Amino acid sequence: MTAVSSADSAGPAGSAGTTGSTESVGRPTPVTNATHLQKPSGMPVHKYAGYEAVEIPDRTWPDNRITRAPRWLSTDLRDGNQALIDPMSPARKREMFDLLVRMGYKEIEVGFPSSGETDFAFVRSIIEEGAIPEDVTISVLTQAREELIERSVESLRGAHRATVHLYNATAPTFRRVVFRGSKEQVKQIAVDGTRLVMEYADKILGDETIFGYQYSPEIFTDTELDFALEVCEAVCDVWQPEAGREIILNLPATVERSTPSTHADRFEWMSRNLSRREHVCLSVHPHNDRGTAVAAAELAIMAGADRIEGCLFGQGERTGNVDLVTLGMNLFSQGIDPQIDFSQIDEVRRTSEYCNQMEIHPRHPYAGDLVYTAFSGSHQDAIKKGFDAMEADAAARGRTVDEIEWAVPYLPIDPKDVGRSYEAVIRVNSQSGKGGISYVLKNDHKLDLPRRMQIEFSRIIQAKTDAEGGEVTPAQIWSAFRDEYLPSPDDAAARWGRVQIRSGQSTTGGDGRDTITVEATVDGVDTVLTGTGNGPISAFFQALQAIGIDARLLDYTEHTMSEGASAQAASYIECAIDDKVLWGIGIDANTTRASLKAVVSAVNRAAR
C-alpha cells in the first residue's frame, strides 16, 4: 500500500488553508486512505471572500457563562410579518400580539407604521383599545426620512411606553452600490434622523408617554468596526444617554456572515469601546443565513450584549431571525429562568402557525411534534430506564420526581414542563426495540414487563412492523398484547386456548404443602382440576398434568398496578411447556388468581 501525504490532498494552489510545507521537521506526514479523500467540488468558490477576523488577543467572552435571562424583544409583528407570503391580517396580528403579552415579552416591535395604513392602523388599535399592559413597551421601526419619522411617532400618540427604532445601512457595499454616499454622508443620515425623532417626540407625544430611542447601523456584520463605532457615538452625542435615559444600540446581523465566535468578537470590541457604556443597552439581532443564529446570539450575550431581538420559531426574511423559543428553552434546560412562559408550547406553536400561515417543522427544537419522540430501540430502552431511575431516586429521597434534578437519557427537558404528555415520548416502528414497547405498556397500562418478556413481545411487534410497515400506535401495541397474552374470559370472540379459569381456591395442609382446586373449562368442557405442591403455582402445574399438560416454572415476578385496597396485581410467569419457553401474564385483584391466570396464559399460548 502506498502512503498518501497531506500534500496529495491539498486544494488548488494558493487556496486558503494550504500554508507551509508538509515536510516540516518534527511533524509527521499523515497517512490517509486515498479512496476516502474529499475531492474539489468544482463550485465557483473564487467568487466569495472570507470574513474578517477581529483582533482581540485578550478576549474574555469564551470564559463567560450566561447566568440570567437577557432582555428580549419580539419582532414577530414587524420583521417576521414583513417576510410572509401573506402578511398577517389585523385579526392575526392581534392574536400574535396577545400571545406575546401572555408569554411575558415586555418589549414588542409592533410594526412599520410609515410603510402603509395597515401597520399604522394596527398600532393605533392596540393603543386605543387598551391592549398594551403598562409594563410592556411597544416599538416601531422607521427609516431616516422626516416624513416617515413623523408618521411613525404619530402612530404612538397615547401609548404609555414606546420606542422609535431608526436604522440606516452603514456597510461599504451599501454605501458604494445602493446609496453612493461617503462615510460622512451615511453618518449624517443617522445623526439627522436621531435629531428628527427627538423633535417629533417632543412635539407629538405628551407626558403620559415614557419615550425611548433605538438606533441600528444596519448590516453591522459587514460594516467596518471603527466606522460602526463612529456612527453609534455620533448618534449618542445627539441623544445624550445618561442615568434614566438609556439608548438602545442594536447591532444587526442583517445577513449572517461569519462564525458565531467572530460575531462575539465584534460585540466584545464594541462593548469595550463604546463611551457611556453604562447607559447603553447593547442589542443583538441575528439572522440565520449560516444556520448559526442561536449560537451567535448566545455568544454575543457572553461578549457583552444586553438584549436579543428575534421571532418565535425563527420566523423572518430568508432563513429567518434568531429563534426566541429555542433561546429561551436553552436557558430553561440549564436551570435559568428565561422569564418567558413556554409551559404550553403547543398553544404557542398553534398560534404562531395560524398567524404566520406557516407550519413548524416536526423536528423544530423543543416544539416540533417529534422532538421528544424516540423510535430507536436503544434510545427507547435508555429512556425507559431513565424514568425508572428517576422514580427510584425520588422515592429514596422521600420526594416527588418533580422535586429532583431531571436526568433522563435523550430528553434534555421533561416534556411535561412544556405541556406535553408522555404518550408521544416512545413511538414504535421497525427501528424500535423492547425498551420502547415496554415503556408504552408501563406508561399507559402500568405493566412492568420482565426483561425476557420484553424481548419476547418485542419480536411479536417487530414481525408486525416488518409485515405492515410504518408506525405502530400505542393502541395497536395494546391490542396486540391483549391478543397475545390476555384472552377475555367474558367475550367469546376474544377467547382462545384450551383452558379458561372460572375460579380457584388454595389451602395449606399441616405438612406445609398447598392443595389447589380450580374450576375451569378445558377444551370447551367444564371440569375441576386439583393438584398439590410446594405452593399454589406448583400445585397448579400438577393439576394440569391430569389434562396432559407438562409445564415447568422458570421465572416468576409480580407487582401491584396501583395503590389502595382495590389495587390489581400483575403476575408474570415464564414456563417451559414441552419444547417451548413462553411467558404468560395474569391480572387480578387476588395475587394467587393472578398467578394462575399467568400460567394459563402461557399454556394457552403454547397451544395456539
C-alpha positions in Angstrom: 0.0 0.0 0.0 1.3 3.5 -0.9 1.2 6.1 1.8 -0.5 9.3 0.9 0.9 12.5 2.2 -1.1 15.6 3.1 0.4 17.4 0.0 -1.6 15.0 -2.2 -4.9 16.2 -0.6 -4.2 19.9 -0.7 -6.6 22.1 -2.6 -5.8 24.3 -5.6 -2.5 26.2 -5.5 -2.9 29.3 -3.4 -6.2 28.2 -1.8 -7.0 29.1 1.8 -5.5 26.8 4.3 -2.6 25.5 2.3 0.2 27.1 4.2 3.8 25.8 4.7 5.4 22.6 3.6 4.3 19.1 4.6 8.0 18.2 5.2 8.4 20.4 8.3 10.9 19.0 10.8 9.2 17.2 13.7 5.8 17.0 12.1 4.8 13.5 10.8 3.2 13.2 7.4 -0.3 11.9 7.9 -1.3 8.7 6.2 -4.7 8.6 4.6 -6.6 6.1 2.5 -6.6 7.7 -0.9 -10.0 6.3 -1.8 -11.6 8.4 1.0 -10.1 11.8 0.2 -12.5 14.6 -0.4 -12.3 16.0 -4.0 -12.7 19.6 -5.2 -16.3 20.3 -5.7 -16.0 22.3 -8.9 -18.2 25.1 -7.4 -17.1 28.7 -8.1 -15.6 29.4 -4.6 -13.4 32.1 -6.1 -16.5 34.4 -6.1 -16.7 34.6 -2.3 -14.4 36.3 0.3 -13.9 35.1 3.8 -15.0 37.1 6.8 -12.6 39.5 8.5 -11.2 38.4 11.9 -11.3 40.8 14.9 -8.0 41.3 16.8 -8.7 40.8 20.5 -5.8 38.9 22.0 -7.3 39.3 25.5 -10.9 38.5 24.6 -12.9 37.5 27.7 -16.1 36.1 26.3 -15.0 32.4 26.0 -14.7 32.2 29.8 -18.1 33.8 30.5 -21.3 32.0 31.2 -24.9 33.0 30.8 -26.4 33.0 34.2 -29.6 35.0 33.7 -32.0 35.9 31.0 -31.3 38.8 28.7 -33.8 41.4 27.8 -36.0 40.1 25.0 -37.6 41.9 22.1 -40.1 40.1 19.8 -40.1 41.4 16.3 -42.7 38.9 15.0 -45.1 41.7 14.1 -42.6 43.6 12.1 -39.5 41.7 10.9 -41.4 38.4 11.0 -44.6 39.8 9.4 -42.8 41.5 6.5 -41.3 38.2 5.5 -44.6 36.4 5.0 -46.0 35.5 1.6 -49.4 36.5 3.0 -48.8 39.2 5.7 -50.9 38.9 8.8 -54.4 40.3 8.7 -55.4 42.7 11.6 -57.0 39.8 13.4 -54.0 37.5 13.1 -51.7 40.4 14.2 -53.8 40.9 17.3 -53.7 37.2 18.0 -49.9 37.3 17.8 -49.6 40.4 20.0 -51.9 38.9 22.7 -49.8 35.7 22.7 -46.6 37.6 23.1 -48.1 39.5 26.0 -49.3 36.3 27.7 -45.9 34.7 27.3 -44.3 37.6 29.1 -42.5 39.6 26.5 -42.0 43.2 27.8 -40.6 44.7 24.5 -42.5 44.1 21.3 -41.8 45.7 17.9 -45.4 46.1 16.6 -44.9 47.3 13.1 -43.5 49.7 10.5 -46.4 52.3 10.6 -44.9 54.6 8.0 -44.9 51.7 5.4 -48.7 51.8 5.0 -52.1 52.2 6.5 -52.4 48.6 7.7 -49.4 48.8 10.1 -50.4 52.3 11.2 -54.0 51.3 12.0 -52.8 48.2 13.9 -50.6 50.3 16.2 -53.4 52.7 16.8 -55.8 49.9 17.5 -53.8 48.3 20.3 -53.2 51.7 21.9 -56.8 52.9 21.7 -58.3 49.6 22.8 -56.1 49.4 25.9 -54.4 46.1 24.8 -50.9 47.1 26.0 -50.2 46.4 29.6 -48.5 49.3 31.4 -45.2 47.3 31.8 -44.9 46.5 28.1 -43.0 48.8 25.7 -44.1 48.8 22.1 -41.6 49.7 19.4 -42.0 50.9 15.8 -39.4 50.9 13.0 -38.7 53.8 10.7 -36.2 54.8 8.0 -34.3 58.1 8.5 -36.6 60.3 6.4 -38.5 63.1 8.0 -42.0 62.3 6.7 -41.6 58.7 7.8 -40.3 59.6 11.2 -43.2 62.0 11.8 -45.7 59.3 10.7 -44.1 56.7 13.0 -44.1 59.0 16.0 -47.7 60.0 15.3 -48.7 56.3 15.5 -47.6 56.2 19.1 -49.7 59.0 20.4 -51.3 58.0 23.7 -49.0 55.0 24.3 -47.8 54.5 27.9 -44.3 53.1 26.9 -43.0 53.5 23.4 -39.7 53.4 21.4 -38.9 54.6 18.0 -36.4 52.4 16.2 -34.4 54.2 13.5 -32.0 52.5 11.1 -29.8 53.2 8.1 -27.4 51.0 6.3 -23.7 51.5 7.0 -21.9 48.7 5.2 -19.4 49.6 2.4 -21.3 47.7 -0.3 -24.5 49.7 0.6 -22.5 52.9 0.7 -21.0 52.2 -2.7 -23.8 50.5 -4.6 -27.1 51.4 -3.0 -26.7 55.0 -1.7 -23.5 56.1 -3.4 -22.5 58.1 -0.4 -19.4 58.7 1.7 -18.9 57.6 5.3 -19.6 61.1 6.4 -22.9 61.3 4.5 -24.0 58.0 5.9 -23.2 59.1 9.4 -25.0 62.3 8.9 -28.2 60.4 7.9 -28.1 58.7 11.3 -27.4 61.9 13.2 -30.1 63.9 11.4 -32.6 61.1 11.8 -32.0 60.9 15.6 -32.5 64.6 15.9 -35.8 64.4 14.0 -37.0 61.6 16.2 -36.4 63.7 19.3 -38.1 66.8 17.8 -41.2 64.9 16.7 -41.5 63.0 20.0 -41.4 66.4 21.9 -44.0 67.8 19.5 -46.4 64.9 19.3 -46.1 62.7 22.4 -47.4 64.0 25.8 -46.1 63.5 29.3 -48.1 60.3 29.5 -45.7 58.5 27.2 -42.4 57.1 28.5 -40.4 57.5 25.4 -37.2 55.6 24.3 -34.9 55.5 21.3 -33.2 52.7 19.4 -30.7 53.0 16.6 -29.4 50.3 14.3 -26.4 50.6 12.0 -27.9 48.1 9.5 -25.7 45.4 8.0 -23.5 45.8 11.1 -21.9 42.4 10.3 -20.3 43.9 7.1 -19.6 47.4 8.5 -16.0 48.3 9.5 -16.0 48.1 13.3 -14.3 51.5 13.7 -16.9 53.1 11.5 -19.8 51.4 13.2 -18.5 52.8 16.5 -18.1 56.2 15.0 -21.7 56.3 13.8 -23.1 55.0 17.1 -21.0 57.6 19.1 -22.4 60.3 16.8 -25.9 59.2 17.5 -25.3 59.1 21.2 -23.9 62.6 21.1 -27.3 63.7 19.9 -29.4 61.6 22.2 -27.2 62.2 25.2 -27.8 59.0 27.2 -27.5 59.3 30.9 -28.9 57.8 34.1 -32.6 57.2 33.4 -32.2 58.0 29.7 -30.8 54.9 28.0 -30.2 54.4 24.4 -30.6 51.1 22.7 -27.9 50.4 20.1 -28.9 47.4 18.1 -26.1 45.7 16.0 -27.9 43.6 13.5 -26.6 40.6 11.6 -28.9 41.7 8.8 -27.2 38.9 6.8 -25.3 36.4 8.9 -21.8 36.5 7.5 -19.3 34.9 10.0 -18.9 32.2 12.6 -20.6 32.9 15.9 -17.2 33.3 17.5 -16.3 36.2 15.2 -19.7 37.7 15.9 -19.0 37.5 19.6 -15.6 39.2 19.0 -17.3 42.1 17.2 -19.7 42.5 20.2 -16.9 42.4 22.8 -15.0 45.0 20.7 -18.0 47.3 20.5 -18.9 46.9 24.2 -15.3 47.7 25.2 -15.0 50.8 23.0 -18.4 52.5 23.4 -18.3 55.5 25.6 -21.2 56.0 28.1 -21.5 52.2 28.0 -23.4 52.1 31.3 -26.2 54.0 29.7 -26.3 51.9 26.5 -28.5 48.8 26.0 -26.4 46.8 23.5 -28.8 44.7 21.5 -28.1 41.7 19.2 -30.4 41.0 16.1 -29.1 37.8 14.4 -30.4 36.3 11.2 -29.9 32.7 10.3 -28.2 32.7 6.9 -25.4 30.4 8.1 -27.7 28.4 10.3 -25.9 29.6 13.5 -28.1 32.4 14.7 -28.9 30.8 18.1 -25.2 30.3 18.7 -24.4 33.8 17.5 -27.0 35.3 19.9 -25.8 33.3 22.9 -22.1 34.1 22.3 -23.0 37.8 21.8 -24.6 37.8 25.2 -21.4 36.3 26.7 -19.5 39.0 24.9 -21.5 41.9 26.4 -24.8 42.2 24.7 -27.8 43.0 27.0 -30.8 42.3 24.8 -31.8 39.9 22.0 -34.2 40.6 19.2 -35.9 37.7 17.3 -39.0 35.9 16.4 -40.9 32.9 17.7 -39.6 29.8 15.9 -37.2 31.8 13.9 -39.7 33.4 11.5 -38.2 36.1 9.3 -36.6 37.1 6.0 -34.7 34.4 4.0 -33.7 31.8 6.6 -35.3 33.8 9.4 -34.5 35.8 12.5 -33.0 34.1 15.6 -35.4 31.7 17.2 -36.7 33.2 20.6 -38.3 29.8 21.6 -35.0 27.9 21.2 -33.0 30.6 23.0 -35.5 30.8 25.9 -35.7 27.0 26.3 -32.0 26.6 26.1 -31.8 28.7 29.2 -34.6 26.8 30.9 -32.8 23.5 30.1 -29.8 24.8 32.1 -31.8 25.8 35.1 -32.0 29.5 34.2 -35.4 31.2 34.2 -36.0 32.6 30.7 -38.7 34.9 32.2 -40.9 33.9 29.3 -43.6 31.3 29.8 -43.2 28.3 27.4 -45.2 25.9 29.6 -47.9 25.5 26.9 -45.6 25.2 23.9 -48.2 23.6 21.7 -50.5 26.6 22.1 -47.6 28.9 21.2 -46.9 26.8 18.1 -50.5 26.5 17.0 -51.0 30.3 17.4 -47.8 31.0 15.5 -48.8 28.7 12.7 -52.2 30.4 12.5 -50.8 33.9 12.5 -48.0 33.2 10.0 -49.8 30.6 7.9 -46.6 28.5 8.1 -46.1 25.1 9.7 -43.5 24.5 12.4 -41.2 21.6 11.4 -41.8 18.4 13.3 -38.0 18.4 14.2 -38.0 22.0 15.4 -36.2 22.2 18.8 -38.4 21.9 21.8 -41.7 22.5 19.9 -41.8 20.1 17.0 -44.2 17.1 17.0 -41.3 14.6 17.1 -38.6 16.2 19.3 -39.4 14.3 22.4 -40.1 11.1 20.5 -37.7 8.1 20.3 -38.2 5.4 17.6 -34.7 3.8 18.0 -34.8 0.7 20.2 -31.6 1.6 22.1 -32.9 5.1 22.8 -36.3 3.8 24.0 -34.6 1.4 26.3 -32.4 4.2 27.8 -35.4 6.5 28.2 -37.4 3.8 30.0 -34.5 3.1 32.3 -34.1 6.8 32.9 -37.8 7.2 34.0 -37.5 4.1 36.3 -34.3 5.6 37.9 -35.9 8.9 38.4 -38.8 7.3 40.2 -36.4 5.2 42.4 -34.2 8.2 43.2 -37.2 10.3 44.2 -38.6 7.6 46.4 -35.3 7.1 48.1 -35.1 10.8 49.0 -38.8 10.9 50.0 -39.5 13.5 47.3 -41.5 13.6 44.1 -39.9 13.3 40.7 -40.6 17.0 40.0 -38.5 17.9 43.0 -35.3 16.3 41.9 -32.9 17.1 39.1 -34.0 15.9 35.7 -31.8 13.1 34.4 -33.4 11.0 31.6 -31.3 10.0 28.6 -32.1 11.6 25.3 -34.6 14.0 26.9 -32.9 17.4 27.7 -36.0 18.5 29.5 -39.1 16.9 31.0 -41.7 17.1 28.2 -44.4 17.7 30.9 -42.8 21.1 31.6 -43.9 22.4 28.2 -47.3 20.8 28.3 -46.5 17.6 26.5 -47.8 14.2 27.7 -45.5 11.2 27.9 -47.6 9.4 25.3 -45.5 10.7 22.4 -42.1 10.1 24.1 -41.9 6.5 22.8 -43.3 5.6 19.4 -42.8 2.3 17.8 -41.8 1.4 14.3 -39.5 -1.1 12.6 -36.4 0.5 14.2 -37.8 0.2 17.7 -36.9 -2.3 20.4 -38.1 -3.8 23.6 -37.5 -0.6 25.6 -39.9 1.4 23.6 -42.6 -1.2 23.6 -42.3 -1.9 27.3 -42.4 1.8 28.0 -45.7 2.1 26.3 -47.1 -0.8 28.3 -45.8 0.6 31.6 -46.8 4.2 30.9 -50.2 3.5 29.5 -51.2 0.3 31.3 -49.0 0.0 34.4 -47.5 -3.3 33.2 -43.7 -3.5 34.1 -42.6 -6.5 31.9 -39.6 -8.6 33.0 -36.7 -8.2 30.6 -37.0 -11.6 28.9 -40.7 -11.0 28.4 -39.9 -7.6 26.9 -37.6 -9.4 24.4 -40.4 -11.9 23.6 -43.1 -9.4 22.9 -40.8 -7.0 21.0 -40.3 -9.8 18.5 -44.0 -10.1 18.0 -44.3 -6.3 17.4 -41.2 -6.4 15.1 -42.8 -9.0 13.0 -45.9 -6.8 12.8 -44.0 -3.7 11.7 -41.9 -5.7 9.2 -45.0 -7.1 7.7 -47.1 -4.0 7.6 -44.5 -1.1 7.7 -45.0 2.3 9.3 -45.5 3.2 12.9 -47.4 1.1 15.5 -49.5 3.2 17.7 -49.9 2.6 21.5 -53.4 1.4 20.9 -52.2 -1.1 18.4 -49.4 -2.3 20.8 -52.0 -2.8 23.5 -54.3 -4.7 21.1 -51.5 -7.0 20.1 -50.5 -7.5 23.7 -54.0 -8.5 24.8 -54.4 -10.8 21.8 -51.1 -12.5 22.6 -51.4 -12.7 26.4 -54.8 -11.8 27.8 -57.8 -13.7 26.4 -61.0 -12.3 27.7 -63.0 -14.7 30.0 -66.2 -12.9 29.1 -66.0 -12.3 25.4 -66.3 -15.5 23.4 -64.9 -13.8 20.3 -61.8 -12.9 22.2 -61.2 -16.3 23.9 -58.5 -18.6 22.7 -56.6 -21.6 24.0 -57.5 -24.9 25.7 -58.1 -23.6 29.3 -60.2 -20.9 30.8 -60.3 -20.4 34.6 -63.6 -19.6 36.4 -62.4 -19.8 40.0 -59.7 -21.3 42.2 -59.1 -22.0 45.8 -55.8 -22.9 47.6 -55.4 -24.5 51.1 -52.3 -25.2 53.0 -52.1 -28.6 54.9 -50.3 -29.4 58.1 -47.3 -30.6 56.1 -46.9 -27.1 54.6 -47.9 -28.3 51.1 -50.7 -26.5 49.2 -53.7 -28.1 47.6 -55.4 -26.2 44.8 -58.9 -26.7 43.4 -59.6 -24.9 40.1 -63.0 -24.7 38.4 -62.1 -24.4 34.7 -63.3 -25.0 31.2 -60.9 -27.3 29.3 -61.5 -27.9 25.5 -65.0 -26.5 25.9 -65.9 -28.8 28.8 -66.4 -27.6 32.4 -64.1 -29.5 34.8 -62.4 -29.3 38.2 -58.7 -29.5 38.3 -56.9 -30.4 41.6 -53.2 -30.7 42.5 -50.7 -30.5 45.3 -47.3 -28.8 45.5 -44.9 -26.5 47.4 -47.2 -23.6 46.8 -50.2 -22.7 44.7 -48.3 -22.4 41.4 -46.5 -25.8 41.9 -49.9 -27.3 42.8 -51.5 -25.9 39.7 -48.7 -27.4 37.5 -49.5 -30.8 39.0 -53.2 -30.3 38.3 -52.5 -29.5 34.7 -50.7 -32.9 34.3 -54.1 -34.5 34.6 -55.2 -33.0 31.3 -51.9 -33.8 29.5 -50.1 -30.5 30.0 -46.4 -30.8 31.2 -45.2 -27.4 32.4 -42.3 -26.2 34.5 -41.8 -22.9 36.2 -38.7 -21.0 35.0 -39.3 -17.5 36.4 -41.9 -15.6 38.3 -42.5 -11.9 39.2 -45.4 -9.8 40.2 -46.2 -6.2 41.1 -49.2 -4.1 42.1 -50.6 -1.9 39.3 -51.9 0.9 41.6 -52.2 1.8 45.3 -55.1 1.1 47.6 -57.1 -1.9 48.8 -58.7 -2.5 45.4 -55.4 -2.5 43.6 -54.9 -5.1 41.0 -51.8 -7.3 40.7 -50.0 -8.3 37.6 -48.2 -11.7 37.6 -45.6 -12.7 35.0 -44.6 -16.4 34.7 -42.0 -17.9 32.4 -42.8 -21.6 31.7 -41.2 -24.5 29.8 -44.0 -26.3 28.1 -43.0 -29.3 26.0 -40.2 -27.9 23.8 -41.3 -24.2 24.1 -40.3 -21.5 26.6 -43.1 -18.9 26.9 -44.3 -16.1 29.1 -47.8 -15.6 30.4 -49.4 -12.8 32.3 -52.3 -12.7 34.7 -54.1 -9.7 36.1 -56.4 -9.9 39.2 -57.1 -8.3 42.5 -56.1 -11.6 44.1 -52.4 -12.4 43.7 -53.0 -16.1 43.7 -55.6 -15.9 41.0 -53.3 -13.6 39.0 -50.6 -16.2 39.1 -52.9 -19.0 38.0 -54.1 -16.8 35.1 -50.4 -16.2 34.2 -49.8 -19.9 34.0 -52.9 -20.4 31.8 -51.8 -17.5 29.6 -48.5 -19.3 28.9 -50.2 -22.7 28.5 -52.8 -21.4 26.0 -50.1 -19.6 24.0 -48.2 -22.9 23.7 -51.3 -24.5 22.1 -52.0 -21.7 19.6 
